[in-house]
Amino acid sequence: MTPPPSEDTRRWWILGGASTSLFVLMLDSTTVPLALPSIRLELGASASGLQWVQNVYLLTLAVLVIALSRLGDMIGRRRVFQLGTIAFGAGSVICATAGSVAQLIAGRAVQGAGGAALLAVSLVVANLALRPEERRHAAGVWAAASVVALLIGPVLGGAAVEFVGWRLVFWLTVPITVIALAITGFAAPVSRGEMAGPRIDFPGLLTMALGLTAVVFSLVQGEQWGWDSAATLGILAAGLGLLAALWFVEHRVREPIIDFGLFRTAPYLGATAAAFALAGSYWVVLFYLPQYLELVIGHSTFASGVRLVPVIAPMVAICPFARMLVARMGARGVMTAGMACGTAAWVVLTRVDGDTRYIELLPVLLLFGLGLGLVYATMWAAATAAMPREKAGIGSGALAMSLCLGGALLLAAGGALFQHIELERRTGGSSFDAAFADGLAGASALLAAAMAAGTLLTWLCVRGAPSAREPHRHRYHL
């Protein structure tokens, strides 16, 4: 009979389970975009349908991540972690067996709910199992899992789609979720929050979910329905109205989903603006670039995956030197330089056309990757450095939400502009290659403007260096 694991062994098994969950989320973020061109062909997905495959996932993440963190405080982090793992695995199976775009979108929504739970509680589960002196190592292991996933994701996803099929991208995550579930099931302790009587802000959650969904829905469907149609304008107005009402709702509940008072802290406002713009840009890159490489340039899926690595590699290379850079330039200098690099990359992409080859795109991808590394290496610590310790939890949750929200809204807005320009060019007689490139250039102009605004707010608001005691444990959360 096998003896039970020792206490020391059990703690590191828990860390392994939590890190595995982050690995699967980061792997998903880089493999699914490579499957989109094949999904479009096999399932006959429209441009808006293909967008919903990503948008519904990001929206669900954004809406639920804070609420599920609160739920972990109430019913136990291990239980929420296990439910999230099951949901993510179940969503993967739904996606892998999808016979229609509607089923695929439904599966992605289930994955998003599971992913939100894993983001909300996985590091907390690991930290609570470790001694205080071990927790810095835990953050390092947790981040290393995301590094590995981000680096191998494009290559693994490209190979899976080209040599087996797009469904394998979703099947790959199922055994990993089973491993994470099994490890935490026998090793992780039951834990609840230290706060007395935490609550979930259901009015705020419902208002935010309906408002964001309405805005994204109107942007994604606007080209199909007509931008001046009653349906488009009515749903957009309703969504904006609900988001405006959210401010009033959140000022009338005891424990709001979003503490708007946080944004009166200038460094937090600047870091949130940077997170929103840069994460949104990242998701747009991952959505459109594989399609451009495959459909316009003519690369294979595997070759396209390899050619996405330059977006990730600079970020991975820069992060170990983050503290040294901050010591020399300050948090504001490092983050502003990163945002400026990202802005410049999108400005250059506004000049893309149907004849642009990969070698011309490579410097742009490296520049954008450099921006990702400089900003994500310091963003979390810069946001929380000037914040009271009792606000750190809700502040980190809102910043995580901003990352997902930036992806959902900027992908929806950029996609709306892309669809409008592409359809207009093709109606005017342009070739597919030229029309696609023009649409990408137009979306790039929108993203360049968003990045420029984020750069300005970063420079004006972020100040000082992050606290030395704060580990950069969230730097790879995209």
Secondary structure, DSSP 8 states (H G I E B T S, - for coil): ------HHHHHHHHHHHHHHHHHHHHHHHHHHHHHHHHHHHHHT--HHHHHHHHHHHHHHHHHHHHHHHHHHHHH-HHHHHHHHHHHHHHHHHHHHT-SSHHHHHHHHHHHHHHHHHHHHHHHHHHHHHS-GGGHHHHHHHHHHHHHHHHHHHHHHHHHHHHHT-THHHHHTHHHHHHHHHHHHHHH------SSSS----HHHHHHHHHHHHHHHHHHHHHHHH-TTSHHHHHHHHHHHHHHHHHHHHHTTSSS-SS-GGGGGSHHHHHHHHHHHHHHHHHHHHHHHHHHIIIIII---HHHHHHHHHHHHHHHHHHGGGHHHHHHHHHHHHHHHHHHHHHHHHHHHHTT--TT--HHHHHHHHHHHHHHHHHHHTTHHHHHHHTS-GGGHHHHHHHHHHHHHHHHHHHHHHHHHHHHHHHHHHHHTT--HHHHHHHHHHHHHHHHHHHHHHHHHHHHHH--S---TTS--TTTT--
